[in-house]
């Protein structure tokens, strides 16, 4: 790999892959043409192998320690890999699906529009977090599809004059701030609640102090396991109908910017699904931890039914093997939610 005569500085918090796209745009070539085909490009955003990293650093004259800070594992130190968003590949010849190691890009279009005004658009590392579905700065929902053609975000950088723009690979349009529907009175309060929950989850993954509002006194590890286990339970087969998951009944249907109705059977993990489904799952978990008061706020309806508002309701909804698994997993939870997950009478009588 040859030494490049002109390179750019990475922006603070920029993905390594975004930075390399901007360098390639200077020379009006694709990444593979500039850096060679031997590098696994899809791994660069998450955790590049050492050979690829060293090759890039030699060509761009950047220190390896700096380059690592622009990858998911370097930016979110200590986070498990499964909290980085991943693409889904549906296999038509089988009933299942596999997961591409490429990142599933989600963006805040208002951030990108602000970048355009300053002449440099770039993709943020925080957009790779499966714990984030809203932009904390603009309080707007993140999108994982083009605002023009609605296809999955596969963005490419183009150099126009002295400006750098990320455009959709399919329709070649620059990403504009999405209009979306206007929020009804009261919906902003629901958005602030989910932002608070996502902030607490991010702090827990960082190993920082956890807001006691959600689960009482808890360690960061306990809180992360609690969220992971509740998402797991919400996506298992239900006792009522094995072809449906509990999320069908526990979803906050009217929560803004989430799917109003999820599929009957949601078999995805948080990092391997669309941002709208992930937003619906996190809203359901938040309501389970707080109770009917939060559900009424999320639904923006003071008279909403209180179905699916407790952890005991969730346990009762699961098939027996998964119910037992949930009780076993609850041993690792903070004391308050562990105590509220009492066994249903039908389950206690058999033990």
C-alpha positions as CSV (number, residue, x, y, z in Angstrom):
1,X,0.0,0.0,0.0
2,X,1.5,3.3,-1.1
3,X,1.9,6.4,1.0
4,X,-0.9,8.8,0.1
5,X,0.2,12.3,-0.7
6,X,-3.0,14.0,0.7
7,X,-5.0,12.8,3.6
8,X,-7.5,14.3,6.0
9,X,-7.7,14.5,9.8
10,X,-10.4,12.3,11.3
11,X,-13.1,14.3,13.1
12,X,-13.7,13.7,16.8
13,X,-16.0,10.7,17.3
14,X,-15.9,9.8,13.6
15,X,-16.0,6.2,12.4
16,X,-12.8,4.9,10.9
17,X,-14.8,3.8,7.9
18,X,-16.2,7.3,7.4
19,X,-12.8,8.8,7.5
20,X,-11.4,6.4,4.9
21,X,-14.5,7.1,2.7
22,X,-13.7,10.8,2.8
23,X,-10.0,10.2,1.9
24,X,-11.1,8.1,-1.1
25,X,-13.4,10.9,-2.1
26,X,-10.5,13.2,-2.5
27,X,-9.1,10.9,-5.2
28,X,-12.6,10.1,-6.6
29,X,-12.1,6.4,-6.3
30,X,-13.6,3.6,-4.3
31,X,-12.0,2.3,-1.0
32,X,-10.8,-0.9,-2.7
33,X,-9.0,1.0,-5.4
34,X,-7.2,3.2,-3.0
35,X,-6.2,0.8,-0.3
36,X,-6.4,-2.6,-2.0
37,X,-8.8,-5.5,-2.0
38,X,-7.1,-7.5,0.7
39,X,-8.7,-5.6,3.6
40,X,-12.0,-6.7,5.2
41,X,-13.8,-3.4,4.8
42,X,-16.9,-4.4,6.6
43,X,-14.9,-5.0,9.8
44,X,-13.2,-1.6,9.9
45,X,-16.0,0.2,11.8
46,X,-16.2,-2.5,14.5
47,X,-12.8,-4.1,15.1
48,X,-10.3,-4.2,12.2
49,X,-7.6,-6.9,12.2
50,X,-4.1,-5.8,13.1
51,X,-2.7,-6.2,9.5
52,X,-5.4,-4.0,8.0
53,X,-5.0,-1.4,10.7
54,X,-1.2,-1.2,10.2
55,X,-1.5,-1.0,6.5
56,X,-4.0,1.9,6.7
57,X,-1.8,3.7,9.3
58,X,1.2,3.5,7.1
59,X,-0.7,4.9,4.0
60,X,-2.3,7.7,6.0
61,X,0.5,8.5,8.4
62,X,-1.7,8.2,11.5
63,X,-0.7,6.4,14.7
64,X,-2.4,3.0,15.3
65,X,-3.6,4.1,18.8
66,X,-5.4,7.1,17.2
67,X,-6.9,4.9,14.5
68,X,-8.2,2.4,17.1
69,X,-10.1,5.2,18.9
70,X,-12.2,5.6,15.7
71,X,-13.5,2.0,15.8
72,X,-16.4,0.7,17.9
73,X,-14.2,-1.4,20.2
74,X,-11.8,1.6,20.7
75,X,-14.5,4.2,21.3
76,X,-16.8,2.0,23.4
77,X,-14.2,0.4,25.6
78,X,-15.3,-2.6,27.5
79,X,-18.6,-2.9,25.5
80,X,-19.5,-6.5,24.3
81,X,-19.3,-6.8,20.5
82,X,-23.0,-7.7,20.4
83,X,-23.9,-4.1,21.3
84,X,-22.7,-2.9,17.9
85,X,-25.4,-2.8,15.2
86,X,-25.1,-5.4,12.5
87,X,-26.7,-6.0,9.1
88,X,-29.1,-8.9,8.5
89,X,-28.8,-11.2,5.5
90,X,-32.0,-13.1,4.7
91,X,-31.3,-16.5,3.1
92,X,-34.1,-17.4,0.7
93,X,-33.1,-21.0,0.6
94,X,-33.6,-21.6,4.3
95,X,-36.0,-20.5,7.0
96,X,-33.4,-18.6,9.0
97,X,-31.3,-15.5,8.5
98,X,-27.6,-14.9,9.1
99,X,-25.8,-11.7,10.2
100,X,-23.3,-9.8,8.2
101,X,-20.4,-8.4,10.2
102,X,-20.9,-5.1,8.4
103,X,-22.3,-2.3,10.6
104,X,-25.9,-1.4,10.2
105,X,-25.6,2.4,9.8
106,X,-28.2,4.5,11.5
107,X,-27.9,8.3,11.3
108,X,-29.4,11.6,12.6
109,X,-30.3,13.5,9.5
110,X,-30.2,16.8,11.4
111,X,-26.6,16.2,12.4
112,X,-25.8,15.5,8.8
113,X,-27.6,18.6,7.7
114,X,-25.6,20.6,10.2
115,X,-22.4,19.1,8.9
116,X,-23.3,20.2,5.4
117,X,-23.5,23.8,6.6
118,X,-19.9,23.4,7.9
119,X,-18.7,21.7,4.7
120,X,-17.7,18.3,6.2
121,X,-20.2,15.5,6.7
122,X,-19.0,12.4,8.7
123,X,-20.6,9.4,10.3
124,X,-20.5,9.2,14.1
125,X,-19.3,6.2,16.1
126,X,-22.2,6.7,18.5
127,X,-24.6,5.7,15.6
128,X,-23.2,2.2,15.9
129,X,-24.6,1.7,19.4
130,X,-27.5,-0.7,19.7
131,X,-28.4,1.2,23.0
132,X,-29.2,4.4,21.0
133,X,-32.3,5.0,18.9
134,X,-32.6,8.8,19.4
135,X,-30.1,11.6,18.8
136,X,-29.5,13.0,22.3
137,X,-28.6,16.4,20.9
138,X,-31.6,17.0,18.6
139,X,-34.0,14.6,20.4
140,X,-34.9,13.2,16.9
141,X,-35.2,9.5,16.0
142,X,-32.2,7.9,14.2
143,X,-32.9,6.5,10.8
144,X,-31.4,3.4,9.1
145,X,-32.8,4.1,5.7
146,X,-32.4,6.8,3.0
147,X,-34.7,9.8,3.4
148,X,-35.3,9.7,-0.3
149,X,-35.6,6.1,-1.5
150,X,-36.2,4.4,1.9
151,X,-33.6,1.8,1.2
152,X,-31.2,0.6,3.9
153,X,-28.5,3.2,4.6
154,X,-25.5,2.4,2.5
155,X,-23.7,5.7,2.2
156,X,-20.8,6.8,0.0
157,X,-18.8,10.0,0.3
158,X,-18.5,12.4,-2.6
159,X,-16.2,15.4,-2.9
160,X,-17.9,18.4,-4.5
161,X,-15.7,21.5,-4.7
162,X,-14.3,21.8,-1.2
163,X,-17.2,20.0,0.5
164,X,-17.7,16.3,1.5
165,X,-21.2,14.8,1.3
166,X,-22.4,11.3,2.1
167,X,-25.0,10.2,-0.5
168,X,-27.2,7.1,-0.7
169,X,-25.5,4.4,-2.8
170,X,-28.8,3.5,-4.4
171,X,-30.4,6.8,-5.4
172,X,-27.3,9.1,-5.2
173,X,-29.2,11.7,-3.1
174,X,-27.7,13.7,-0.2
175,X,-29.4,12.9,3.1
176,X,-31.7,15.7,4.2
177,X,-33.3,16.2,7.6
178,X,-36.4,14.0,7.6
179,X,-39.6,15.8,8.0
180,X,-41.6,13.0,9.6
181,X,-44.9,13.5,11.2
182,X,-45.4,16.2,13.8
183,X,-45.6,15.1,17.4
184,X,-48.9,15.3,19.1
185,X,-49.1,17.3,22.4
186,X,-47.6,15.1,25.2
187,X,-45.4,13.0,22.9
188,X,-42.3,15.1,23.7
189,X,-42.6,13.8,27.3
190,X,-42.4,10.2,26.0
191,X,-39.3,11.0,24.0
192,X,-37.6,12.5,27.0
193,X,-38.3,9.3,29.0
194,X,-36.8,7.0,26.3
195,X,-33.8,9.3,26.1
196,X,-33.3,9.0,29.8
197,X,-33.6,5.2,29.6
198,X,-31.1,5.0,26.7
199,X,-28.7,7.3,28.6
200,X,-28.9,5.1,31.6
201,X,-28.3,2.0,29.5
202,X,-25.3,3.7,27.8
203,X,-23.8,4.6,31.2
204,X,-24.2,1.1,32.4
205,X,-22.4,-0.3,29.3
206,X,-19.6,2.3,30.0
207,X,-19.4,1.0,33.6
208,X,-20.6,4.3,35.0
209,X,-23.3,5.1,37.6
210,X,-26.7,3.7,36.9
211,X,-29.9,5.8,37.5
212,X,-31.7,4.2,40.3
213,X,-35.1,5.2,38.9
214,X,-35.3,2.1,36.6
215,X,-34.2,-0.8,38.8
216,X,-33.2,0.6,42.2
217,X,-29.6,0.3,43.4
218,X,-27.7,-1.8,40.8
219,X,-24.3,-2.3,39.4
220,X,-23.7,-1.5,35.7
221,X,-23.3,-5.2,34.9
222,X,-26.6,-6.1,36.7
223,X,-28.5,-3.4,34.7
224,X,-27.1,-4.5,31.3
225,X,-28.0,-8.1,32.1
226,X,-31.5,-7.1,33.2
227,X,-32.1,-5.3,29.9
228,X,-30.7,-8.1,27.8
229,X,-32.8,-10.7,29.6
230,X,-36.0,-8.7,29.3
231,X,-35.5,-8.3,25.5
232,X,-34.7,-12.0,25.4
233,X,-38.0,-12.8,27.2
234,X,-40.0,-10.4,25.0
235,X,-38.9,-12.2,21.9
236,X,-39.5,-15.8,23.0
237,X,-42.5,-18.0,21.9
238,X,-45.5,-17.2,24.1
239,X,-47.8,-19.6,26.0
240,X,-50.9,-18.1,24.4
241,X,-49.6,-18.7,20.8
242,X,-46.2,-20.2,20.1
243,X,-46.1,-18.4,16.8
244,X,-46.2,-15.1,18.6
245,X,-43.8,-13.4,21.0
246,X,-44.8,-11.4,24.1
247,X,-43.7,-8.2,22.4
248,X,-47.0,-8.3,20.5
249,X,-48.9,-7.6,23.7
250,X,-46.2,-5.7,25.6
251,X,-45.3,-3.2,22.8
252,X,-46.1,0.4,23.4
253,X,-48.2,0.7,20.3
254,X,-48.6,4.5,20.2
255,X,-45.0,5.4,21.2
256,X,-43.7,8.0,18.6
257,X,-41.3,6.9,15.9
258,X,-41.6,3.2,16.6
259,X,-43.4,0.5,14.7
260,X,-47.1,0.6,15.7
261,X,-47.3,-3.2,15.2
262,X,-44.3,-5.4,15.4
263,X,-44.3,-8.8,13.6
264,X,-46.0,-11.6,15.4
265,X,-42.7,-13.3,16.1
266,X,-39.7,-11.1,16.6
267,X,-36.6,-13.3,16.7
268,X,-34.0,-10.5,16.5
269,X,-31.5,-9.3,19.1
270,X,-31.2,-5.6,19.7
271,X,-28.2,-5.1,17.5
272,X,-29.6,-7.2,14.6
273,X,-32.8,-5.5,13.8
274,X,-34.1,-2.2,12.5
275,X,-33.9,0.9,14.6
276,X,-37.7,1.2,14.8
277,X,-38.0,-2.3,16.2
278,X,-35.2,-1.7,18.6
279,X,-36.9,1.5,19.8
280,X,-40.1,-0.5,20.4
281,X,-38.2,-3.1,22.4
282,X,-36.5,-0.6,24.6
283,X,-39.7,1.3,25.2
284,X,-41.4,-2.0,26.3
285,X,-38.5,-2.7,28.7
286,X,-38.7,0.8,30.1
287,X,-42.4,0.4,30.8
288,X,-41.9,-3.0,32.4
289,X,-39.4,-1.5,34.8
290,X,-41.5,1.5,35.8
291,X,-45.0,0.2,35.5
292,X,-48.4,1.5,34.2
293,X,-47.6,5.2,35.0
294,X,-44.9,5.2,32.3
295,X,-47.0,3.2,29.9
296,X,-49.7,5.9,30.0
297,X,-47.0,8.6,29.3
298,X,-45.6,6.5,26.4
299,X,-49.0,5.9,25.0
300,X,-49.9,9.5,25.5
301,X,-53.2,8.4,26.9
302,X,-54.2,8.7,30.6
303,X,-56.9,6.1,30.1
304,X,-54.8,3.4,28.4
305,X,-55.2,-0.2,29.5
306,X,-52.5,-1.4,31.8
307,X,-52.0,-4.8,30.1
308,X,-48.5,-6.1,30.1
309,X,-47.2,-3.7,32.7
310,X,-45.4,-5.9,35.2
311,X,-42.5,-8.4,35.1
312,X,-44.9,-11.0,36.6
313,X,-47.2,-10.5,33.6
314,X,-44.3,-11.2,31.2
315,X,-43.3,-14.4,33.1
316,X,-46.9,-15.6,32.9
317,X,-47.0,-15.0,29.2
318,X,-44.0,-17.3,28.4
319,X,-44.0,-21.0,27.7
320,X,-42.9,-23.1,30.7
321,X,-39.3,-23.8,29.6
322,X,-38.7,-20.1,28.9
323,X,-40.5,-19.1,32.0
324,X,-38.0,-21.3,34.0
325,X,-35.1,-19.8,32.1
326,X,-36.3,-16.3,33.0
327,X,-36.5,-17.1,36.7
328,X,-33.0,-18.6,36.5
329,X,-31.6,-15.5,34.7
330,X,-33.3,-13.2,37.3
331,X,-30.7,-14.3,39.9
332,X,-28.3,-11.9,38.2
333,X,-30.7,-8.9,38.3
334,X,-30.8,-6.0,40.8
335,X,-32.8,-6.8,43.9
336,X,-35.9,-4.7,43.1
337,X,-36.8,-6.3,39.7
338,X,-35.8,-9.7,41.0
339,X,-38.2,-9.4,43.8
340,X,-41.1,-8.3,41.5
341,X,-40.7,-11.3,39.3
342,X,-42.6,-13.6,41.6
343,X,-43.6,-17.0,40.3
344,X,-47.3,-17.3,39.1
345,X,-49.5,-19.5,41.3
346,X,-49.7,-22.2,38.6
347,X,-45.9,-22.3,38.5
348,X,-45.4,-22.3,42.3
349,X,-47.8,-25.2,42.9
350,X,-45.7,-27.5,40.8
351,X,-42.5,-26.9,42.8
